[in-house]
């Protein structure tokens, strides 16, 4: 890893150690139920450990790791949505789209990366469904499958594309620096919005979609993310402080939109979590919900302003 990323990674681990110590102290006092907080903190050790291993190994390992995240998110999504019996055989094509999409990212074939899911897979599924001759709930089946593929495969695969293309366009810390910047800031934004909302939240943003989301939490979280981005941006990316602040705002707002988007899906389906793989957090889709918007938003922001 680039030296700047090593230092930033150590800083993240230091923050996690401090957070774990605070949780243990609160739990030892016995003044409340901290079971969920303990589970969340323990899960963060596993998640940060896996992410650190992936980016520390090599680019291929990192891309495979990100592809697995996409696969698990897609699997959770497909397990939640209503699926017609006649279409279940087509789900194989949805799963095959994961390695193919990440292959385009891995070889930095931007044009194919950009159209494979939104164009070719989007056209393939309704064609195959129509050929099977079942018209009942056809529109719902096409829409839910195509939308899920866009969200869990196309959107999240921007992380891999950022990793690969960043090797050329980020002289400061390479593609790993860009990946680290967007992933850590998006996750930090989630935590910051939660904390600000808990401390000062009064006015609901979307009471029928995500009742716990407040304007105080949103604004406080985004501003905190902007502040952190301003500080670490020049250290991990070719952006100066002003551009880093703007990028932090993009990630903060996009992360919030991704979060409430998945919340709307879960509320529509009547479930609390997309899965139970991560104790205290729910499923993979619950954890990467903010990245479904933040990853493509930051990728195209960076590509437009910082690549020739």
Secondary structure per residue as TSV (DSSP state, phi and psi in degrees):
chain	resnum	aa	ss	phi	psi
A	1	X	-	360.0	149.4
A	2	X	-	-59.0	148.6
A	3	X	H	-58.1	-39.7
A	4	X	H	-62.6	-37.4
A	5	X	H	-69.9	-36.5
A	6	X	H	-60.2	-47.3
A	7	X	H	-62.9	-43.5
A	8	X	H	-63.9	-38.2
A	9	X	H	-64.8	-42.8
A	10	X	H	-62.1	-35.9
A	11	X	H	-64.5	-40.7
A	12	X	H	-63.2	-43.6
A	13	X	H	-63.2	-37.3
A	14	X	H	-63.6	-42.8
A	15	X	H	-61.5	-41.2
A	16	X	H	-64.6	-39.1
A	17	X	H	-62.3	-45.2
A	18	X	H	-62.9	-44.7
A	19	X	H	-61.6	-40.2
A	20	X	H	-63.9	-41.1
A	21	X	H	-61.8	-41.7
A	22	X	H	-63.5	-43.6
A	23	X	H	-63.3	-41.6
A	24	X	H	-65.1	-38.6
A	25	X	H	-65.0	-45.9
A	26	X	H	-61.6	-41.3
A	27	X	H	-66.0	-38.3
A	28	X	H	-66.5	-30.2
A	29	X	H	-69.0	-26.1
A	30	X	T	67.0	27.3
A	31	X	S	-90.4	2.5
A	32	X	S	-171.8	180.0
A	33	X	-	-93.6	109.8
A	34	X	-	-112.1	20.4
A	35	X	H	-60.0	-46.2
A	36	X	H	-65.4	-39.7
A	37	X	H	-64.6	-38.6
A	38	X	H	-64.8	-43.8
A	39	X	H	-62.4	-42.9
A	40	X	H	-60.9	-44.7
A	41	X	H	-65.4	-43.1
A	42	X	H	-61.2	-40.0
A	43	X	H	-65.9	-34.7
A	44	X	H	-62.0	-34.3
A	45	X	H	-60.3	-45.0
A	46	X	H	-67.1	-44.1
A	47	X	H	-67.0	-45.4
A	48	X	H	-68.0	-35.2
A	49	X	H	-62.8	-44.7
A	50	X	H	-65.5	-41.8
A	51	X	H	-65.2	-42.3
A	52	X	H	-62.1	-44.2
A	53	X	H	-60.8	-42.7
A	54	X	H	-63.4	-46.5
A	55	X	H	-78.4	-20.8
A	56	X	H	-82.7	-24.9
A	57	X	H	-70.6	-83.4
A	58	X	-	-163.2	177.4
A	59	X	H	-64.5	-39.1
A	60	X	H	-63.3	-45.1
A	61	X	H	-60.8	-42.2
A	62	X	H	-62.6	-42.3
A	63	X	H	-65.9	-42.8
A	64	X	H	-62.0	-41.9
A	65	X	H	-58.8	-46.2
A	66	X	H	-66.1	-36.4
A	67	X	H	-64.8	-38.4
A	68	X	H	-64.0	-40.0
A	69	X	H	-59.5	-44.9
A	70	X	H	-61.3	-44.7
A	71	X	H	-60.0	-46.1
A	72	X	H	-66.5	-38.2
A	73	X	H	-65.0	-42.4
A	74	X	H	-64.3	-41.8
A	75	X	H	-61.4	-43.2
A	76	X	H	-63.5	-43.0
A	77	X	H	-61.6	-46.2
A	78	X	H	-67.5	-26.3
A	79	X	H	-75.9	-17.0
A	80	X	H	-93.1	-38.5
A	81	X	S	-78.8	149.6
A	82	X	-	-68.3	129.3
A	83	X	-	-121.9	131.9
A	84	X	-	-69.9	141.4
A	85	X	G	-56.9	-37.9
A	86	X	G	-68.4	-21.3
A	87	X	G	-93.5	-4.9
A	88	X	G	-65.1	-29.5
A	89	X	G	-68.1	-23.1
A	90	X	G	-77.8	-14.3
A	91	X	H	-64.0	-23.6
A	92	X	H	-57.7	-39.9
A	93	X	H	-65.5	-33.8
A	94	X	H	-65.2	-43.7
A	95	X	H	-68.5	-34.7
A	96	X	H	-67.9	-24.0
A	97	X	H	-64.2	-25.1
A	98	X	H	-64.0	-59.0
A	99	X	H	-63.8	-32.5
A	100	X	H	-67.7	-44.6
A	101	X	H	-62.2	-41.2
A	102	X	H	-74.0	-21.8
A	103	X	H	-65.6	-45.2
A	104	X	H	-59.1	-40.5
A	105	X	H	-66.1	-42.0
A	106	X	H	-63.4	-33.2
A	107	X	T	-97.7	7.0
A	108	X	T	58.9	39.9
A	109	X	-	-91.5	85.2
A	110	X	H	-62.7	-43.1
A	111	X	H	-62.3	-43.9
A	112	X	H	-70.9	-38.7
A	113	X	H	-55.0	-39.9
A	114	X	H	-74.4	-25.5
A	115	X	H	-113.7	-12.7
A	116	X	I	-58.4	-53.6
A	117	X	I	-79.7	-50.6
A	118	X	I	-64.7	-24.8
A	119	X	I	-110.3	-64.4
A	120	X	I	-70.7	-44.5
A	121	X	I	-70.6	-34.7
A	122	X	H	-61.6	-37.2
A	123	X	H	-80.6	-31.1
A	124	X	H	-66.9	-46.9
A	125	X	H	-62.8	-50.0
A	126	X	H	-63.7	-32.9
A	127	X	H	-63.7	-46.5
A	128	X	H	-65.2	-39.1
A	129	X	H	-66.2	-41.2
A	130	X	H	-65.2	-37.9
A	131	X	H	-64.1	-24.5
A	132	X	T	-77.8	-14.7
A	133	X	T	84.8	7.6
A	134	X	-	-101.1	118.1
A	135	X	-	-101.0	-16.7
A	136	X	T	-67.0	127.9
A	137	X	T	59.6	25.0
A	138	X	H	-60.6	-48.0
A	139	X	H	-63.6	-42.6
A	140	X	H	-63.9	-41.5
A	141	X	H	-64.6	-44.5
A	142	X	H	-64.4	-46.0
A	143	X	H	-64.0	-47.8
A	144	X	H	-66.7	-39.1
A	145	X	H	-70.4	-46.2
A	146	X	H	-64.8	-41.0
A	147	X	H	-65.3	-42.1
A	148	X	H	-63.7	-38.0
A	149	X	H	-66.7	-40.6
A	150	X	I	-60.6	-44.1
A	151	X	I	-72.3	-50.5
A	152	X	I	-87.4	-24.1
A	153	X	I	-106.7	-59.3
A	154	X	I	-64.2	-51.6
A	155	X	I	-63.8	-47.8
A	156	X	T	-69.6	-27.1
A	157	X	T	-67.9	-12.4
A	158	X	H	-62.4	-24.0
A	159	X	H	-63.9	-44.1
A	160	X	H	-67.1	-40.0
A	161	X	H	-65.0	-36.4
A	162	X	H	-65.3	-41.2
A	163	X	H	-61.3	-45.2
A	164	X	H	-76.2	-51.8
A	165	X	H	-67.5	-26.0
A	166	X	H	-66.8	-19.9
A	167	X	H	-60.2	-31.5
A	168	X	H	-89.2	-36.5
A	169	X	H	-103.5	2.6
A	170	X	-	-126.7	88.1
A	171	X	T	-69.2	-14.3
A	172	X	T	-76.1	-50.2
A	173	X	T	-145.8	17.0
A	174	X	H	66.3	-167.4
A	175	X	H	-65.1	-31.3
A	176	X	H	-62.9	-37.9
A	177	X	H	-63.2	-41.8
A	178	X	H	-67.0	-42.8
A	179	X	H	-61.7	-46.6
A	180	X	H	-60.0	-43.2
A	181	X	H	-58.4	-51.1
A	182	X	H	-74.5	-39.8
A	183	X	H	-66.7	-49.5
A	184	X	H	-66.5	-41.2
A	185	X	H	-66.9	-38.5
A	186	X	H	-64.5	-41.9
A	187	X	H	-71.3	-39.0
A	188	X	H	-63.0	-38.8
A	189	X	H	-60.8	-40.7
A	190	X	H	-58.5	-47.9
A	191	X	H	-65.7	-43.4
A	192	X	H	-63.6	-42.6
A	193	X	H	-64.0	-37.7
A	194	X	H	-64.0	-46.9
A	195	X	H	-65.6	-47.8
A	196	X	H	-61.9	-37.5
A	197	X	H	-66.4	-40.0
A	198	X	H	-64.9	-39.1
A	199	X	H	-79.1	-41.7
A	200	X	H	-128.7	1.1
A	201	X	-	-63.1	126.0
A	202	X	-	-133.6	-40.9
A	203	X	S	-105.1	120.3
A	204	X	E	-72.8	141.0
A	205	X	E	-85.8	-52.7
A	206	X	E	-134.6	77.2
A	207	X	T	-59.7	-27.3
A	208	X	T	-90.8	-11.9
A	209	X	T	-103.0	-53.6
A	210	X	E	-140.0	88.9
A	211	X	E	-59.4	-23.0
A	212	X	E	-84.6	-9.7
A	213	X	E	-81.0	125.0
A	214	X	E	-122.6	159.6
A	215	X	H	-64.3	-36.3
A	216	X	H	-64.4	-41.0
A	217	X	H	-67.4	-41.8
A	218	X	H	-63.0	-52.0
A	219	X	H	-66.1	-44.9
A	220	X	H	-63.3	-40.4
A	221	X	H	-66.4	-44.2
A	222	X	H	-65.3	-43.6
A	223	X	H	-64.1	-37.7
A	224	X	H	-66.3	-40.8
A	225	X	H	-63.8	-40.2
A	226	X	H	-61.6	-41.7
A	227	X	H	-63.5	-45.1
A	228	X	H	-66.5	-42.4
A	229	X	H	-61.0	-39.8
A	230	X	H	-59.6	-37.6
A	231	X	H	-76.6	-46.1
A	232	X	H	-91.8	-18.4
A	233	X	H	-54.7	-53.5
A	234	X	H	-64.4	-18.6
A	235	X	H	-82.5	-25.4
A	236	X	H	-117.0	-16.5
A	237	X	S	-134.3	169.5
A	238	X	S	-79.6	5.1
A	239	X	-	-81.6	142.7
A	240	X	-	-81.0	-174.4
A	241	X	H	-62.6	-41.0
A	242	X	H	-66.1	-47.4
A	243	X	H	-65.5	-35.9
A	244	X	H	-64.0	-39.7
A	245	X	H	-62.2	-43.6
A	246	X	H	-63.4	-41.8
A	247	X	H	-62.9	-38.5
A	248	X	H	-62.3	-38.8
A	249	X	H	-65.3	-40.8
A	250	X	H	-61.3	-46.2
A	251	X	H	-65.3	-41.5
A	252	X	H	-63.1	-48.6
A	253	X	H	-69.2	-44.1
A	254	X	H	-62.9	-39.2
A	255	X	H	-61.7	-41.2
A	256	X	H	-62.3	-43.5
A	257	X	H	-64.5	-39.7
A	258	X	H	-64.0	-38.5
A	259	X	H	-62.1	-51.8
A	260	X	H	-71.5	-24.6
A	261	X	H	-62.9	-48.7
A	262	X	H	-68.5	-34.1
A	263	X	H	-61.1	-39.7
A	264	X	H	-64.3	-39.1
A	265	X	H	-61.8	-49.5
A	266	X	H	-64.1	-38.7
A	267	X	H	-68.0	-37.0
A	268	X	H	-64.0	-37.4
A	269	X	H	-87.3	-7.7
A	270	X	T	75.6	32.9
A	271	X	-	-122.4	151.6
A	272	X	S	-83.6	-43.7
A	273	X	-	-127.4	154.6
A	274	X	S	-75.6	-19.2
A	275	X	-	-169.8	-171.5
A	276	X	S	-132.5	22.6
A	277	X	S	-68.9	-32.7
A	278	X	B	-113.0	105.8
A	279	X	T	-55.2	131.5
A	280	X	T	85.3	-14.7
A	281	X	T	-117.9	-23.5
A	282	X	B	102.3	-125.6
A	283	X	S	-110.4	-177.1
A	284	X	H	-60.4	-43.2
A	285	X	H	-62.9	-33.0
A	286	X	H	-66.6	-31.3
A	287	X	H	-84.7	-29.9
A	288	X	H	-103.0	10.1
A	289	X	T	-56.3	-43.0
A	290	X	T	-67.0	-31.5
A	291	X	H	-72.9	-20.6
A	292	X	H	-62.1	-26.4
A	293	X	H	-103.1	-41.0
A	294	X	H	-67.1	-37.8
A	295	X	H	-63.0	-54.5
A	296	X	H	-66.9	-33.9
A	297	X	H	-63.2	-46.9
A	298	X	H	-71.3	-38.4
A	299	X	H	-57.5	-49.6
A	300	X	H	-74.9	-28.9
A	301	X	H	-61.1	-48.9
A	302	X	H	-67.6	-42.1
A	303	X	H	-64.8	-39.3
A	304	X	H	-68.7	-42.6
A	305	X	H	-96.3	-19.5
A	306	X	H	-127.6	11.6
A	307	X	-	-125.0	141.7
A	308	X	-	-70.2	360.0
